[in-house]
Structures are given as C-alpha cells and as structure tokens.
Amino acid sequence: MSIAIFPIPNCVTFPGQVVPLHVFEPRYRQMIQDCIQRNIPVAVCHVKRVVQEVKSNQQTLAESLQSNQSTYEPVGVVSFGPIRLEEILADGRMIVEAHMSKRARIKNFVQEAPYYLAEIEEVIDEDTTPSAELSVLHAELAARFERIWRLTHPDNEALPFDPISMPFAQVSFQILGYVSIDPVFGQ
C-alpha cells in the first residue's frame, strides 16, 4: 500500500486524531489534489531532519504561495488516514482535515519529489485482555489524565474521551493528542 506523506516539524500524530491542515505550498496542494483523485491516504508526521532549507525567511505571502519551502525527511513510523478537503481559498490555499486512523512503518519511498509517496507496512497494535497489573495502570493513567484535564479546563468541560472505556492500547494515543510533549519522545 502507498501513502502520501506530509512531514511537519514537531508534529506527532496518533490514530483517532483529526489533524487540521492549512496547505499553501504548491507541491502539497498538488499532493492533496492527487490524493483526493486517487483515494490515497495521507500521513502527517514529525521529521528526522531538514533535507533542504529555504534560506529566505522574508518571503511575502504571494511568494510563499508560488514556491516550496524547506524539505524534511519524515520519521520511519507514521499515522495515516483519509483526508477531507474543507475549502479552497481564492489564492489556492487549502483547508484540509486529515483523519488519522492507522499506524505504519515506512518500507521505502517510491517518490520523493515533488512530495513523498511511500510503500508502508501497517503496524497493528494488539488488543489483548489486560492483566491485573495493566488494568491498575490503565485506571491510574485515566485518573492522571482526568486530573490534568481538570487543572487545564477549570470550567468543568467534559473529558474529550473516556479513557476507562477505551481499549488500553489506544489510551496513550488519545492522551498524547491532548498533552504537549517533546515530539521525539512522542514519536
């Protein structure tokens, strides 16, 4: 299976997340169009390194819309899923939602320019019946997330998901979608 890759520094995604994207570079606008036409899933992921850096930080919006920016090498394990085009703005920029649904390991790149296409191997997380020790850990993790949520949302806003009713293997993905951490650690 092939997927398109949208590498963004400091962006780590997990299954279950919806990632809003503001797409302005010509190569990524083309990628989104190609993915919609050919029904190709998209990975949004952190990066290993800068491959080519744009030297001028003083581009106008018009110049940015006509040129590609820095190029990044994506990490080896990514989350991916279908995309939905929300809006195309008058200047060609796109507002897109990427619905992360699965994880994958990149086997090889089948295209690197103008954007990455990769052959992948899906990473399957096992849903096993948790041991007593994992059940206790699950409950403790849920309680800690709820405490953090209450500290940061004093208006009694409901939790965005129920960590206790969710399979243990998915809890960390959901929590990391709401807690800011170092992207290398999160990856």
DOFILO-224792 format. One record per residue (C-alpha): residue in one letter; x, z, y. Coordinates in nm, 2 decimals, always signed. Layout:
BEGIN
{residu: A; east: X; up: Z; north: Y}
...
//
This chain:
BEGIN
{residu: M; east: +0.00; up: +0.00; north: +0.00}
{residu: S; east: +0.12; up: -0.08; north: +0.35}
{residu: I; east: +0.06; up: +0.12; north: +0.67}
{residu: A; east: +0.15; up: +0.07; north: +1.03}
{residu: I; east: +0.35; up: +0.34; north: +1.20}
{residu: F; east: +0.31; up: +0.48; north: +1.55}
{residu: P; east: +0.61; up: +0.71; north: +1.60}
{residu: I; east: +0.58; up: +0.96; north: +1.88}
{residu: P; east: +0.85; up: +1.22; north: +1.96}
{residu: N; east: +0.73; up: +1.58; north: +1.90}
{residu: C; east: +0.40; up: +1.47; north: +1.74}
{residu: V; east: +0.34; up: +1.60; north: +1.39}
{residu: T; east: +0.00; up: +1.52; north: +1.23}
{residu: F; east: -0.18; up: +1.65; north: +0.93}
{residu: P; east: -0.47; up: +1.54; north: +0.71}
{residu: G; east: -0.80; up: +1.63; north: +0.87}
{residu: Q; east: -0.68; up: +1.58; north: +1.23}
{residu: V; east: -0.82; up: +1.32; north: +1.47}
{residu: V; east: -0.54; up: +1.21; north: +1.70}
{residu: P; east: -0.64; up: +1.05; north: +2.03}
{residu: L; east: -0.40; up: +0.78; north: +2.14}
{residu: H; east: -0.35; up: +0.61; north: +2.48}
{residu: V; east: -0.19; up: +0.28; north: +2.38}
{residu: F; east: -0.02; up: +0.09; north: +2.65}
{residu: E; east: +0.29; up: -0.08; north: +2.51}
{residu: P; east: +0.24; up: -0.45; north: +2.42}
{residu: R; east: +0.38; up: -0.40; north: +2.07}
{residu: Y; east: +0.14; up: -0.11; north: +1.99}
{residu: R; east: -0.16; up: -0.29; north: +2.15}
{residu: Q; east: -0.08; up: -0.58; north: +1.91}
{residu: M; east: -0.04; up: -0.33; north: +1.62}
{residu: I; east: -0.38; up: -0.18; north: +1.69}
{residu: Q; east: -0.54; up: -0.52; north: +1.70}
{residu: D; east: -0.37; up: -0.63; north: +1.38}
{residu: C; east: -0.47; up: -0.31; north: +1.20}
{residu: I; east: -0.83; up: -0.34; north: +1.30}
{residu: Q; east: -0.84; up: -0.71; north: +1.20}
{residu: R; east: -0.67; up: -0.65; north: +0.86}
{residu: N; east: -0.80; up: -0.30; north: +0.80}
{residu: I; east: -0.46; up: -0.14; north: +0.78}
{residu: P; east: -0.43; up: +0.24; north: +0.81}
{residu: V; east: -0.21; up: +0.39; north: +1.08}
{residu: A; east: +0.04; up: +0.68; north: +1.06}
{residu: V; east: +0.11; up: +0.88; north: +1.37}
{residu: C; east: +0.42; up: +1.08; north: +1.32}
{residu: H; east: +0.73; up: +1.26; north: +1.45}
{residu: V; east: +1.06; up: +1.08; north: +1.48}
{residu: K; east: +1.41; up: +1.12; north: +1.33}
{residu: R; east: +1.60; up: +0.96; north: +1.61}
{residu: V; east: +1.60; up: +0.72; north: +1.90}
{residu: V; east: +1.69; up: +0.37; north: +1.79}
{residu: Q; east: +1.68; up: +0.21; north: +2.13}
{residu: E; east: +1.63; up: +0.39; north: +2.46}
{residu: V; east: +1.48; up: +0.24; north: +2.77}
{residu: K; east: +1.73; up: +0.31; north: +3.05}
{residu: S; east: +1.49; up: +0.28; north: +3.35}
{residu: N; east: +1.26; up: +0.57; north: +3.40}
{residu: Q; east: +1.14; up: +0.42; north: +3.73}
{residu: Q; east: +0.91; up: +0.16; north: +3.59}
{residu: T; east: +0.58; up: +0.10; north: +3.77}
{residu: L; east: +0.26; up: +0.12; north: +3.56}
{residu: A; east: +0.24; up: -0.26; north: +3.57}
{residu: E; east: +0.60; up: -0.29; north: +3.45}
{residu: S; east: +0.53; up: -0.04; north: +3.17}
{residu: L; east: +0.22; up: -0.23; north: +3.06}
{residu: Q; east: +0.43; up: -0.55; north: +3.02}
{residu: S; east: +0.73; up: -0.40; north: +2.84}
{residu: N; east: +0.80; up: -0.20; north: +2.53}
{residu: Q; east: +0.95; up: +0.14; north: +2.58}
{residu: S; east: +1.20; up: +0.33; north: +2.37}
{residu: T; east: +1.21; up: +0.26; north: +1.99}
{residu: Y; east: +1.21; up: +0.55; north: +1.75}
{residu: E; east: +1.28; up: +0.58; north: +1.38}
{residu: P; east: +0.99; up: +0.76; north: +1.21}
{residu: V; east: +1.03; up: +1.06; north: +0.97}
{residu: G; east: +1.00; up: +1.00; north: +0.60}
{residu: V; east: +0.67; up: +1.18; north: +0.53}
{residu: V; east: +0.37; up: +1.10; north: +0.75}
{residu: S; east: +0.00; up: +1.15; north: +0.77}
{residu: F; east: -0.21; up: +0.83; north: +0.80}
{residu: G; east: -0.57; up: +0.71; north: +0.81}
{residu: P; east: -0.81; up: +0.47; north: +0.96}
{residu: I; east: -0.83; up: +0.41; north: +1.34}
{residu: R; east: -1.12; up: +0.35; north: +1.57}
{residu: L; east: -1.09; up: +0.17; north: +1.89}
{residu: E; east: -1.28; up: +0.36; north: +2.16}
{residu: E; east: -1.22; up: +0.15; north: +2.47}
{residu: I; east: -1.01; up: -0.13; north: +2.61}
{residu: L; east: -0.93; up: -0.08; north: +2.97}
{residu: A; east: -0.93; up: -0.36; north: +3.23}
{residu: D; east: -0.54; up: -0.37; north: +3.23}
{residu: G; east: -0.53; up: -0.40; north: +2.85}
{residu: R; east: -0.45; up: -0.03; north: +2.76}
{residu: M; east: -0.64; up: +0.10; north: +2.46}
{residu: I; east: -0.80; up: +0.44; north: +2.39}
{residu: V; east: -0.79; up: +0.49; north: +2.01}
{residu: E; east: -0.87; up: +0.76; north: +1.76}
{residu: A; east: -0.66; up: +0.79; north: +1.45}
{residu: H; east: -0.83; up: +0.98; north: +1.17}
{residu: M; east: -0.55; up: +1.13; north: +0.96}
{residu: S; east: -0.68; up: +1.16; north: +0.60}
{residu: K; east: -0.38; up: +1.15; north: +0.37}
{residu: R; east: -0.01; up: +1.21; north: +0.35}
{residu: A; east: +0.25; up: +0.96; north: +0.23}
{residu: R; east: +0.62; up: +0.92; north: +0.18}
{residu: I; east: +0.77; up: +0.60; north: +0.32}
{residu: K; east: +0.93; up: +0.40; north: +0.05}
{residu: N; east: +1.07; up: +0.11; north: +0.26}
{residu: F; east: +1.00; up: -0.08; north: +0.58}
{residu: V; east: +0.85; up: -0.43; north: +0.53}
{residu: Q; east: +0.86; up: -0.49; north: +0.90}
{residu: E; east: +1.04; up: -0.32; north: +1.19}
{residu: A; east: +0.96; up: -0.55; north: +1.49}
{residu: P; east: +0.76; up: -0.56; north: +1.70}
{residu: Y; east: +0.63; up: -0.24; north: +1.52}
{residu: Y; east: +0.69; up: -0.07; north: +1.19}
{residu: L; east: +0.50; up: -0.16; north: +0.87}
{residu: A; east: +0.59; up: +0.04; north: +0.57}
{residu: E; east: +0.52; up: +0.05; north: +0.20}
{residu: I; east: +0.42; up: +0.40; north: +0.10}
{residu: E; east: +0.37; up: +0.63; north: -0.19}
{residu: E; east: +0.08; up: +0.87; north: -0.14}
{residu: V; east: +0.16; up: +1.24; north: -0.15}
{residu: I; east: -0.10; up: +1.42; north: -0.35}
{residu: D; east: -0.15; up: +1.79; north: -0.28}
{residu: E; east: -0.26; up: +1.98; north: -0.58}
{residu: D; east: -0.59; up: +2.17; north: -0.56}
{residu: T; east: -0.53; up: +2.44; north: -0.82}
{residu: T; east: -0.72; up: +2.76; north: -0.88}
{residu: P; east: -0.51; up: +3.01; north: -0.67}
{residu: S; east: -0.35; up: +3.31; north: -0.84}
{residu: A; east: -0.45; up: +3.66; north: -0.72}
{residu: E; east: -0.13; up: +3.67; north: -0.51}
{residu: L; east: -0.22; up: +3.33; north: -0.34}
{residu: S; east: -0.58; up: +3.45; north: -0.28}
{residu: V; east: -0.44; up: +3.75; north: -0.09}
{residu: L; east: -0.20; up: +3.53; north: +0.10}
{residu: H; east: -0.49; up: +3.29; north: +0.18}
{residu: A; east: -0.70; up: +3.58; north: +0.32}
{residu: E; east: -0.41; up: +3.71; north: +0.52}
{residu: L; east: -0.34; up: +3.37; north: +0.67}
{residu: A; east: -0.71; up: +3.32; north: +0.76}
{residu: A; east: -0.72; up: +3.67; north: +0.93}
{residu: R; east: -0.40; up: +3.60; north: +1.13}
{residu: F; east: -0.53; up: +3.26; north: +1.24}
{residu: E; east: -0.85; up: +3.42; north: +1.35}
{residu: R; east: -0.66; up: +3.69; north: +1.55}
{residu: I; east: -0.46; up: +3.42; north: +1.72}
{residu: W; east: -0.77; up: +3.22; north: +1.79}
{residu: R; east: -0.95; up: +3.52; north: +1.95}
{residu: L; east: -0.65; up: +3.60; north: +2.16}
{residu: T; east: -0.63; up: +3.25; north: +2.30}
{residu: H; east: -1.01; up: +3.20; north: +2.32}
{residu: P; east: -1.15; up: +3.53; north: +2.47}
{residu: D; east: -1.49; up: +3.36; north: +2.53}
{residu: N; east: -1.58; up: +3.41; north: +2.16}
{residu: E; east: -1.56; up: +3.04; north: +2.09}
{residu: A; east: -1.62; up: +2.98; north: +1.72}
{residu: L; east: -1.32; up: +2.90; north: +1.50}
{residu: P; east: -1.28; up: +2.53; north: +1.47}
{residu: F; east: -1.29; up: +2.55; north: +1.09}
{residu: D; east: -1.35; up: +2.82; north: +0.83}
{residu: P; east: -1.00; up: +2.89; north: +0.67}
{residu: I; east: -1.15; up: +3.10; north: +0.39}
{residu: S; east: -1.39; up: +2.84; north: +0.26}
{residu: M; east: -1.13; up: +2.57; north: +0.28}
{residu: P; east: -0.90; up: +2.49; north: -0.02}
{residu: F; east: -0.57; up: +2.68; north: +0.02}
{residu: A; east: -0.36; up: +2.37; north: +0.01}
{residu: Q; east: -0.54; up: +2.24; north: +0.32}
{residu: V; east: -0.54; up: +2.56; north: +0.53}
{residu: S; east: -0.18; up: +2.51; north: +0.66}
{residu: F; east: -0.26; up: +2.16; north: +0.77}
{residu: Q; east: -0.56; up: +2.27; north: +0.97}
{residu: I; east: -0.39; up: +2.57; north: +1.12}
{residu: L; east: -0.08; up: +2.37; north: +1.23}
{residu: G; east: -0.32; up: +2.13; north: +1.41}
{residu: Y; east: -0.41; up: +2.41; north: +1.65}
{residu: V; east: -0.08; up: +2.60; north: +1.68}
{residu: S; east: +0.21; up: +2.46; north: +1.87}
{residu: I; east: +0.54; up: +2.49; north: +1.68}
{residu: D; east: +0.87; up: +2.32; north: +1.67}
{residu: P; east: +0.80; up: +1.96; north: +1.54}
{residu: V; east: +1.09; up: +1.96; north: +1.30}
{residu: F; east: +0.96; up: +2.28; north: +1.14}
{residu: G; east: +0.61; up: +2.15; north: +1.14}
{residu: Q; east: +0.71; up: +1.83; north: +0.97}
//
